[in-house]
Amino acid sequence: HISKLRKKLRERLGHDPIDSKRFLGYRQVF
């Protein structure tokens, strides 16, 4: 369930450039 939610969130953020950049930083930390 969590993995599916994260995938949807990742796709959603991918559409927003600002959010995507912030999300990329998050991914690098993990």
C-alpha positions as CSV (number, residue, x, y, z in Angstrom):
1,H,0.0,0.0,0.0
2,I,2.7,2.5,1.0
3,S,4.8,1.7,-2.1
4,K,1.8,2.3,-4.4
5,L,1.1,5.6,-2.7
6,R,4.7,6.6,-3.0
7,K,4.7,5.8,-6.7
8,K,1.6,7.9,-7.2
9,L,3.2,10.7,-5.2
10,R,6.4,10.5,-7.3
11,E,4.4,10.7,-10.5
12,R,2.4,13.7,-9.2
13,L,5.5,15.5,-8.1
14,G,7.2,14.8,-11.4
15,H,4.7,17.1,-13.0
16,D,5.6,20.0,-10.8
17,P,9.2,21.2,-11.4
18,I,9.6,22.8,-8.0
19,D,8.1,19.8,-6.2
20,S,10.2,17.5,-8.3
21,K,13.4,19.2,-7.4
22,R,12.5,19.1,-3.7
23,F,11.5,15.4,-4.1
24,L,14.8,14.6,-5.9
25,G,16.7,16.0,-2.8
26,Y,14.5,13.7,-0.6
27,R,15.4,10.7,-2.8
28,Q,19.1,11.5,-2.5
29,V,18.9,11.5,1.3
30,F,17.2,8.1,1.3
